[in-house]
Every structure is written in C-alpha cells, then in structure tokens.
Amino acid sequence: MVSLAGGIGLRPVPFQFRDAADEAYPSLYTSLEDCAPVIFAKSQNRPSQMKSSLFAAKGGGEVSTLQLVARRCKYYAFINAFICSVAWGSYAAVSPLNRDAESPVTLQQLIVVYGVSLLRILAMIKWFEWIATKKPQINGDKRVQLTDEQTRTIYRRILWLVVPTECVSFWFAEKSVAPIEDKMDWLLFLTEYIVFIPKSLVFEVSFDFFHFAMHWVCHYSTWLYKNVHKRHHLHLHPCPLSTYEQDGFDLCLTNVLPFCLAWSMGFPFSDLQLHLLFAYKTYVEVAGHSGLEIKGFSFPQMPLLNNVTTFVSFWIATVMTYVQLKHIVAAMPLTIVQITGISAIIASVTVSLMYLLALHIGFPLPVSSNSTTCMVTPRYSTCFVDEKSSN
C-alpha cells in the first residue's frame, strides 16, 4: 500500500531510486517485451520472432503465439488459484462464526479473524520469498538484504500493528456484506468469483485514488514524511517484508482510511467476495514491494488489462526522460487502477465528496436540471521524486 500495507496509487510499484530518468528504460522495455514479445522483438537479436507462426514453432527457440498464450494462461491460473485458496481458507474459518450485525464481537471471533488475517499476510510474504528463489530480483547480487534484527522487528510489527489494522478494515466491511445462504460448492464459488471481478476493479480504482492522494500528501508534507511516512522508505532494495515497514498512523492514513472510503462508495460484496477482496489486496501490496519483475500483478483477476497499462507506462517514461528528471522510480509500469482512476475517477469522486460534505453540513448546493460543469485540476505526479529519502 506505497502501501504500504494496503493499497495501491503507488502501492504496487517497486521503487529503486536512480540518478537519471533514462535508466528506467531497460526495465520498462523488458516489461513490454514480456507482455508482447512477438510485437516488441529486438530486430538485432530476434528478427525471426516477427514472423513467428501462429500455430507452431519452427526451431531456433521460437515460441508460437498459441504456445505463448498457453504459457500465460497457466501462469495466471496458477497465481489466481493460490490467491483464491487463501481466500477460501479464511472464508471457511470465519463464515461459521457469522453473527448478527447488532450482536457484540466475541473473543472467539476476535481470535479467528486475527488468525486468518495473520495467515493471509504470512502466506503472501512466503509466496514471494519462494518466487524470489526461482526468479532473479531487481539489482540481483547488489541488493542490500535485511538484517536478522530488521526481519524480527517487521514480524513483530505485523503481529501487533498490521494485523489489528487489517481486522479493523475487515470488521468495518463485514457489517454490510451479504451472507451466502446456499451451501458453498464449486459452481457457486465460480459464480461468486465471476461477479467479483468487475466489483473488485471498481473498488481498486476507488481505493487507489484515495491511497494515492494520502501517499502524495505524506510525500508533499515534510512534517508528515519525517514523522509518519519515512519508515516505509527505509529499505534501499524492497523485499516482501518491506510492505509492512510502516508506522501506525501511516497505516491508518494510507490503508485503512482509503479502504473504508472505497468500500462505502463501491458495490456491495458477499461475505465470500470480501475474503477474495482481502486476499487479492494483500497479494498486490506484497507484490509491489517484492523486488521482482512480476507480470500482471496490479490486477491479476483480469491480466489482459495490465498489457494496456504497459504501453501507457512506456510513453510516460519517454516524457519523463525528455524533461530530464533527476530521480525517478525505476521499473515502473503503471497499474490499471492508477490509469483508470486518474482518467475517469478524479472529477467524479471529488465532486461527489464535495456534494456529500455540503449535504452533511447543511450547505445548499446549486443543482442544474440540464447539465453540470466542473473543472478539477489536482496536483498529480505519475511518480515521486523522492529526494527526501535520498538525503
């Protein structure tokens, strides 16, 4: 969530600070090739890939389009199966304890919700630590690893700070979920999952909008950065545990608050979909700090959307290089929620919040029956020039 412990804006973006903008080009170009190697083949190295057969490979290590599609399908099926299994496990543990919204929380419910939240976080951390043994991390041997004391400190922070804030978000959302009355089976699970995908996209767009706003404020304000957010940028080379290197107020500001706002403005979820939402949210947060170049991690429920954002990130990187920024975030493919949120949500969310606030304080707003004109010009940057952390 970056999140930091929650969330997206810059949430899922691995950050490594460099001295010049053009150093981001290799990693961005690599991401483009990963998404569409047949289209973006380097002519000097792999000219024949432009002529790759749709149905079969013809020697020389070529990969056909169908083979590439099959490989991608297996890759995303594997990832989504893992995330869904985590969500299924937490749902199976919590659903028998479903209570009436008016009844008080019991000690058993506290322990179970705390336990599944902890296991969900640990599962995602260990998943990416395992992936790091199979896939080279950014900067490779030059990476500065966490010390044993740093590792123990973060695990203790997860126990007493991160998990409780996750529980707060869960209990806030649980009050308005729709319970599933039918007996759970694979067909019902699949139906719930299909409906979950568009709902989760809308939630992510809203969540990332608020998360980005809070994260931007934490960087814009020198006081907030030094006293609230600086801990999250202590690690030169992020790893899965870096996700949860945060102070309590930072967690509330960049994770809990955006979650509650996005939840209140989004579509209703069932109790199973709530567990799916937390599982995917945790996966995305840890993926963004894993130090790995991971395909489609910004919205793994619908990986095709990630390819669109890769093209946009390439042109944004071109513009940033042209203006010669001194420090940028390397390996920075924008997420689908960032692009969609900035292009489609800023105006509507801002106007909606202003309208709701005015109604709340009793201030009448002029409403036209014909049309409404609004101009919103937020201060927005596609990446942070984080000079504070380098000083």
Summary of the structure (lengths in Angstrom):
residues: 391
radius of gyration: 21.8
end to end distance: 23.1
largest distance: 72.7
contacts: 1226
relative contact order: 0.19
helix: 63%
strand: 1%
